[in-house]
Amino acid sequence: MRFPPTAQAMPRTAAHLDEKLLELIAHERIADQFELQAALARHGIKVSQPTLSRHLTRLGISKRAGRYASPGDGSPSALAVIAAPPNLVVLRTRPGFANAVAAVLDHQPLPGQAGTIAGDDTVFVAVAEGHTLAEMLDSARYRFLPED
């Protein structure tokens, strides 16, 4: 007996799931995890409730005014923004948050960003040709570090 293939698939990576969650939260009014699972399923992503809950917590997504909302502009915060000349900015995060920060940057890049690479608590952001390291540092500090 043959079974039809399932229409839903697991997310390709944790970062892919994080990116899709941030996108859905930003563009749709979602009141609970059941609705969020359904929205993910419409995009071909099947995820369990415990996994979904872990990702929401890690991204800092919470319910406000009866719907899920991203913290601030949706950017998990960095603990430090460090220059790595000639063309890299290093973002230090809490352990386990680097992929979420990189997903935000991939979805909402900094001006002059060429790309990102994430580890567990570190994100490398490459500066694109024609842009300066100083510009990228200022943009990263403005987005990720709290004002003093």
C-alpha positions as CSV (number, residue, x, y, z in Angstrom):
1,M,0.0,0.0,0.0
2,R,1.4,3.4,-1.0
3,F,0.8,6.5,1.0
4,P,0.7,9.9,-0.6
5,P,3.7,12.1,0.2
6,T,3.1,14.6,3.0
7,A,2.7,18.2,1.9
8,Q,4.4,19.5,5.0
9,A,8.1,19.3,5.7
10,M,10.4,20.0,8.6
11,P,12.2,23.3,8.5
12,R,15.5,23.1,6.7
13,T,17.4,24.6,9.7
14,A,16.7,26.2,13.0
15,A,17.7,29.5,11.4
16,H,15.2,29.0,8.6
17,L,12.5,28.4,11.2
18,D,13.5,31.5,13.1
19,E,13.5,33.6,10.0
20,K,10.0,32.4,9.0
21,L,8.7,33.0,12.5
22,L,9.9,36.6,12.5
23,E,8.5,37.1,9.0
24,L,5.0,35.7,10.0
25,I,4.9,37.6,13.3
26,A,5.8,40.9,11.4
27,H,3.2,40.4,8.7
28,E,0.2,38.6,10.2
29,R,-1.9,39.0,13.3
30,I,-1.4,35.7,15.1
31,A,-3.1,35.1,18.5
32,D,-1.9,31.7,19.6
33,Q,0.6,28.8,18.8
34,F,-2.1,26.8,17.0
35,E,-2.6,29.7,14.5
36,L,1.2,30.0,14.2
37,Q,1.6,26.3,13.5
38,A,-1.2,26.6,10.8
39,A,0.6,29.6,9.3
40,L,3.9,27.7,9.2
41,A,2.1,24.7,7.6
42,R,0.8,27.0,4.8
43,H,4.5,27.7,4.1
44,G,5.3,24.0,4.1
45,I,6.8,23.9,7.6
46,K,5.6,21.4,10.1
47,V,6.8,22.0,13.6
48,S,5.9,20.5,17.0
49,Q,4.4,22.7,19.7
50,P,7.4,22.2,22.1
51,T,9.9,23.2,19.3
52,L,7.8,26.2,18.4
53,S,7.6,27.3,22.0
54,R,11.4,27.0,22.4
55,H,12.0,29.1,19.2
56,L,9.5,31.8,20.4
57,T,11.3,32.0,23.7
58,R,14.8,32.1,22.2
59,L,13.7,34.9,19.8
60,G,12.1,36.9,22.5
61,I,8.7,36.8,20.8
62,S,5.9,37.3,23.3
63,K,2.1,38.0,23.3
64,R,1.2,41.7,23.5
65,A,-2.4,43.0,23.0
66,G,-3.6,39.5,22.2
67,R,-1.1,38.7,19.5
68,Y,2.5,37.6,19.1
69,A,4.9,40.5,18.7
70,S,8.7,40.7,18.2
71,P,10.8,42.5,20.7
72,G,11.6,46.0,19.5
73,D,12.3,45.7,15.7
74,G,12.5,42.0,15.9
75,S,16.2,41.9,16.6
76,P,17.5,39.7,19.4
77,S,20.1,41.8,21.2
78,A,23.9,41.5,21.0
79,L,26.1,41.8,24.0
80,A,29.0,43.3,22.0
81,V,29.7,44.6,18.5
82,I,33.4,44.3,17.6
83,A,35.4,45.4,14.6
84,A,37.5,42.8,12.9
85,P,39.4,44.7,10.2
86,P,39.5,44.9,7.3
87,N,35.9,43.8,6.5
88,L,34.2,41.9,9.3
89,V,31.9,43.0,12.2
90,V,31.7,40.4,15.0
91,L,28.5,40.3,17.1
92,R,28.7,38.5,20.4
93,T,25.3,37.1,21.7
94,R,24.1,35.0,24.6
95,P,24.8,31.3,24.0
96,G,22.4,29.9,21.5
97,F,21.2,33.2,20.1
98,A,23.7,33.7,17.2
99,N,21.5,31.9,14.6
100,A,18.5,34.0,15.6
101,V,20.5,37.2,15.2
102,A,21.9,36.0,11.8
103,A,18.3,35.1,10.7
104,V,17.2,38.6,11.5
105,L,20.2,40.1,9.6
106,D,19.5,37.8,6.6
107,H,15.9,38.9,6.5
108,Q,16.6,42.6,7.4
109,P,20.2,43.3,6.4
110,L,22.3,46.2,7.7
111,P,23.2,48.8,5.0
112,G,26.3,47.5,3.3
113,Q,26.0,43.9,4.5
114,A,27.4,41.2,2.2
115,G,26.4,38.2,4.3
116,T,26.5,36.5,7.7
117,I,28.0,33.4,9.3
118,A,26.7,32.3,12.7
119,G,28.0,30.0,15.4
120,D,26.5,29.4,18.9
121,D,27.2,32.9,20.4
122,T,29.0,34.7,17.6
123,V,27.9,36.2,14.2
124,F,30.4,37.4,11.6
125,V,28.9,40.1,9.3
126,A,30.8,40.7,6.1
127,V,31.0,44.3,4.8
128,A,30.1,44.6,1.1
129,E,32.5,46.2,-1.4
130,G,32.0,49.9,-1.6
131,H,31.0,50.2,2.1
132,T,33.2,50.9,5.1
133,L,33.7,49.0,8.3
134,A,32.9,52.1,10.3
135,E,29.5,52.5,8.7
136,M,28.7,48.8,9.4
137,L,29.9,49.2,13.0
138,D,27.6,52.2,13.5
139,S,24.6,50.4,12.0
140,A,25.2,47.3,14.0
141,R,25.6,49.2,17.3
142,Y,22.5,51.2,16.6
143,R,20.4,48.1,15.9
144,F,21.7,45.7,18.5
145,L,23.1,47.6,21.5
146,P,20.9,49.4,24.0
147,E,21.4,53.1,24.2
148,D,23.4,54.2,27.2
